[in-house]
Amino acid sequence: MSQAFGALGLTIEVLSGPSGTTPKPRVGQSVALSYTGRLNDSAGTVFDSNESKEPLTVRVGRGQVRR
């Protein structure tokens, strides 16, 4: 599943989740995230990633991730 956020230039792609469903965590639930931040340039330059590290674990709706 891929979702684009136009004016922000942000695309989120869910690579895994519950089988056959769209993952929709509820407020207060913990989620583990692996991410790669890329610039929207011709090379897709990586500016941040945790691919070689532990997943980032946050609680949904608690303001733990920057907006």
Secondary structure, 3 states (H helix, E strand, C coil): CEEEEHHHCEEEECCCCCCCCCCCCCCCCEEEECCEEECCCCCCCEEEECCCCCCEEEECCCCCCCC
